Amino acid sequence: MPVVEIYTSPFCGYCHAAKRLLKQKGVAFTEIDVMQHPERKPEMINRANGGRTVPQIFIDGKHMGGCDDLHALDRQGGLDPLLKA
């Protein structure tokens, strides 16, 4: 099973939508709440090549982007193969 990490904040609707999709796929993920752990936000920005908004999603260390990117990847049929790797 791949390692899935998602940087979030509790009041972000896009974060909830991305987590919902991952849960529907039966994928375990590590959630990093940048409001609860603000010291992790610079790490997120660095890993996301300057991305400052949440969610920022990583699969096996590879940056997938945000919620819209994750859903687009799923619609194109590219998400399931990554999650089954």
FIKOLZA-1660 file (N, C-alpha, C; in steps of 0.1 Angstrom, whole numbers, plus 5000, padded with zeros to 4 digits):
% residues 85
   i   px   py   pz ch aa at
   1 5008 4988 5000  A  M  N
   1 5000 5000 5000  A  M CA
   1 5009 5012 5000  A  M  C
   2 5006 5022 4992  A  P  N
   2 5014 5034 4991  A  P CA
   2 5012 5043 5004  A  P  C
   3 5022 5051 5006  A  V  N
   3 5021 5061 5017  A  V CA
   3 5014 5073 5012  A  V  C
   4 5003 5077 5018  A  V  N
   4 4995 5088 5014  A  V CA
   4 4995 5098 5025  A  V  C
   5 4999 5111 5022  A  E  N
   5 4999 5122 5032  A  E CA
   5 4991 5133 5027  A  E  C
   6 4984 5139 5036  A  I  N
   6 4975 5151 5032  A  I CA
   6 4976 5162 5042  A  I  C
   7 4981 5173 5038  A  Y  N
   7 4981 5185 5047  A  Y CA
   7 4968 5192 5046  A  Y  C
   8 4962 5195 5058  A  T  N
   8 4948 5200 5058  A  T CA
   8 4947 5211 5069  A  T  C
   9 4935 5217 5069  A  S  N
   9 4930 5225 5080  A  S CA
   9 4916 5221 5083  A  S  C
  10 4911 5223 5095  A  P  N
  10 4898 5217 5099  A  P CA
  10 4886 5224 5092  A  P  C
  11 4888 5237 5088  A  F  N
  11 4876 5244 5082  A  F CA
  11 4876 5244 5067  A  F  C
  12 4884 5236 5061  A  C  N
  12 4886 5235 5046  A  C CA
  12 4877 5225 5040  A  C  C
  13 4867 5230 5032  A  G  N
  13 4858 5221 5025  A  G CA
  13 4865 5212 5015  A  G  C
  14 4875 5217 5008  A  Y  N
  14 4883 5210 4999  A  Y CA
  14 4891 5198 5005  A  Y  C
  15 4896 5201 5018  A  C  N
  15 4903 5191 5025  A  C CA
  15 4893 5179 5028  A  C  C
  16 4881 5183 5033  A  H  N
  16 4871 5172 5036  A  H CA
  16 4868 5164 5024  A  H  C
  17 4866 5171 5012  A  A  N
  17 4863 5164 5000  A  A CA
  17 4874 5154 4995  A  A  C
  18 4887 5159 4997  A  A  N
  18 4898 5150 4993  A  A CA
  18 4899 5138 5002  A  A  C
  19 4897 5140 5015  A  K  N
  19 4898 5129 5025  A  K CA
  19 4886 5120 5023  A  K  C
  20 4874 5125 5019  A  R  N
  20 4863 5116 5016  A  R CA
  20 4866 5107 5004  A  R  C
  21 4872 5113 4994  A  L  N
  21 4875 5104 4982  A  L CA
  21 4885 5093 4986  A  L  C
  22 4895 5097 4994  A  L  N
  22 4905 5087 4998  A  L CA
  22 4899 5076 5007  A  L  C
  23 4890 5080 5015  A  K  N
  23 4883 5071 5024  A  K CA
  23 4874 5061 5016  A  K  C
  24 4867 5067 5006  A  Q  N
  24 4859 5059 4997  A  Q CA
  24 4867 5048 4989  A  Q  C
  25 4879 5052 4987  A  K  N
  25 4889 5042 4980  A  K CA
  25 4895 5032 4990  A  K  C
  26 4892 5034 5003  A  G  N
  26 4897 5025 5013  A  G CA
  26 4912 5027 5016  A  G  C
  27 4917 5039 5014  A  V  N
  27 4931 5042 5015  A  V CA
  27 4933 5049 5029  A  V  C
  28 4943 5043 5036  A  A  N
  28 4948 5049 5048  A  A CA
  28 4957 5061 5045  A  A  C
  29 4956 5071 5052  A  F  N
  29 4964 5083 5050  A  F CA
  29 4968 5090 5063  A  F  C
  30 4979 5097 5062  A  T  N
  30 4984 5105 5073  A  T CA
  30 4979 5119 5071  A  T  C
  31 4972 5125 5081  A  E  N
  31 4967 5138 5079  A  E CA
  31 4976 5147 5088  A  E  C
  32 4981 5158 5082  A  I  N
  32 4989 5168 5089  A  I CA
  32 4981 5181 5089  A  I  C
  33 4975 5184 5101  A  D  N
  33 4967 5196 5103  A  D CA
  33 4976 5208 5105  A  D  C
  34 4977 5217 5095  A  V  N
  34 4986 5228 5096  A  V CA
  34 4981 5240 5105  A  V  C
  35 4969 5239 5109  A  M  N
  35 4964 5249 5119  A  M CA
  35 4968 5244 5133  A  M  C
  36 4967 5231 5135  A  Q  N
  36 4971 5225 5148  A  Q CA
  36 4986 5225 5150  A  Q  C
  37 4993 5223 5138  A  H  N
  37 5008 5222 5138  A  H CA
  37 5013 5232 5128  A  H  C
  38 5013 5245 5131  A  P  N
  38 5017 5255 5122  A  P CA
  38 5032 5254 5118  A  P  C
  39 5040 5248 5126  A  E  N
  39 5054 5246 5123  A  E CA
  39 5056 5237 5111  A  E  C
  40 5045 5229 5107  A  R  N
  40 5046 5220 5096  A  R CA
  40 5043 5227 5083  A  R  C
  41 5037 5239 5083  A  K  N
  41 5033 5246 5071  A  K CA
  41 5045 5249 5062  A  K  C
  42 5057 5254 5067  A  P  N
  42 5068 5256 5058  A  P CA
  42 5072 5243 5051  A  P  C
  43 5072 5232 5058  A  E  N
  43 5075 5219 5052  A  E CA
  43 5065 5216 5041  A  E  C
  44 5052 5218 5043  A  M  N
  44 5042 5216 5032  A  M CA
  44 5046 5225 5020  A  M  C
  45 5048 5238 5022  A  I  N
  45 5051 5247 5011  A  I CA
  45 5063 5242 5003  A  I  C
  46 5073 5238 5010  A  N  N
  46 5086 5234 5004  A  N CA
  46 5083 5221 4996  A  N  C
  47 5076 5211 5002  A  R  N
  47 5073 5199 4995  A  R CA
  47 5064 5201 4983  A  R  C
  48 5055 5211 4984  A  A  N
  48 5045 5213 4973  A  A CA
  48 5050 5224 4963  A  A  C
  49 5063 5226 4963  A  N  N
  49 5069 5235 4953  A  N CA
  49 5062 5249 4954  A  N  C
  50 5060 5254 4966  A  G  N
  50 5055 5267 4968  A  G CA
  50 5040 5268 4970  A  G  C
  51 5033 5256 4970  A  G  N
  51 5019 5256 4972  A  G CA
  51 5015 5259 4986  A  G  C
  52 5007 5270 4988  A  R  N
  52 5004 5275 5002  A  R CA
  52 4990 5271 5007  A  R  C
  53 4982 5266 4998  A  T  N
  53 4968 5263 5002  A  T CA
  53 4967 5249 5005  A  T  C
  54 4957 5246 5013  A  V  N
  54 4954 5232 5017  A  V CA
  54 4941 5228 5009  A  V  C
  55 4940 5215 5006  A  P  N
  55 4949 5204 5009  A  P CA
  55 4961 5204 4999  A  P  C
  56 4972 5198 5004  A  Q  N
  56 4983 5194 4995  A  Q CA
  56 4985 5179 4998  A  Q  C
  57 4984 5171 4987  A  I  N
  57 4984 5157 4988  A  I CA
  57 4996 5150 4982  A  I  C
  58 5001 5140 4988  A  F  N
  58 5013 5133 4984  A  F CA
  58 5011 5118 4984  A  F  C
  59 5015 5111 4974  A  I  N
  59 5014 5097 4973  A  I CA
  59 5028 5092 4971  A  I  C
  60 5033 5084 4980  A  D  N
  60 5047 5079 4980  A  D CA
  60 5057 5090 4978  A  D  C
  61 5054 5101 4984  A  G  N
  61 5063 5113 4984  A  G CA
  61 5062 5122 4972  A  G  C
  62 5053 5117 4962  A  K  N
  62 5051 5125 4950  A  K CA
  62 5039 5135 4952  A  K  C
  63 5042 5147 4948  A  H  N
  63 5031 5157 4950  A  H CA
  63 5020 5155 4940  A  H  C
  64 5008 5154 4944  A  M  N
  64 4996 5152 4936  A  M CA
  64 4989 5165 4933  A  M  C
  65 4991 5175 4942  A  G  N
  65 4984 5187 4941  A  G CA
  65 4973 5188 4952  A  G  C
  66 4962 5195 4948  A  G  N
  66 4952 5197 4958  A  G CA
  66 4940 5188 4955  A  G  C
  67 4928 5192 4960  A  C  N
  67 4916 5184 4959  A  C CA
  67 4912 5183 4944  A  C  C
  68 4911 5194 4937  A  D  N
  68 4907 5193 4923  A  D CA
  68 4916 5185 4915  A  D  C
  69 4929 5185 4918  A  D  N
  69 4939 5177 4911  A  D CA
  69 4937 5162 4914  A  D  C
  70 4934 5159 4926  A  L  N
  70 4931 5145 4930  A  L CA
  70 4919 5140 4923  A  L  C
  71 4908 5148 4923  A  H  N
  71 4896 5143 4916  A  H CA
  71 4897 5142 4901  A  H  C
  72 4905 5151 4895  A  A  N
  72 4908 5150 4881  A  A CA
  72 4916 5138 4878  A  A  C
  73 4926 5134 4886  A  L  N
  73 4933 5122 4884  A  L CA
  73 4924 5110 4885  A  L  C
  74 4915 5110 4894  A  D  N
  74 4906 5099 4896  A  D CA
  74 4897 5098 4884  A  D  C
  75 4891 5109 4879  A  R  N
  75 4883 5109 4867  A  R CA
  75 4890 5103 4855  A  R  C
  76 4903 5106 4854  A  Q  N
  76 4911 5102 4842  A  Q CA
  76 4916 5087 4844  A  Q  C
  77 4913 5081 4855  A  G  N
  77 4917 5067 4858  A  G CA
  77 4931 5065 4863  A  G  C
  78 4937 5076 4867  A  G  N
  78 4951 5075 4871  A  G CA
  78 4953 5074 4886  A  G  C
  79 4942 5076 4894  A  L  N
  79 4944 5075 4909  A  L CA
  79 4945 5060 4914  A  L  C
  80 4936 5052 4909  A  D  N
  80 4935 5038 4914  A  D CA
  80 4949 5031 4912  A  D  C
  81 4955 5032 4901  A  P  N
  81 4968 5025 4899  A  P CA
  81 4978 5030 4909  A  P  C
  82 4978 5043 4912  A  L  N
  82 4988 5048 4922  A  L CA
  82 4985 5042 4936  A  L  C
  83 4972 5041 4939  A  L  N
  83 4968 5036 4952  A  L CA
  83 4970 5021 4954  A  L  C
  84 4971 5014 4943  A  K  N
  84 4973 5000 4944  A  K CA
  84 4987 4995 4943  A  K  C
  85 4996 5005 4940  A  A  N
  85 5010 5002 4938  A  A CA
  85 5017 4996 4950  A  A  C
% end
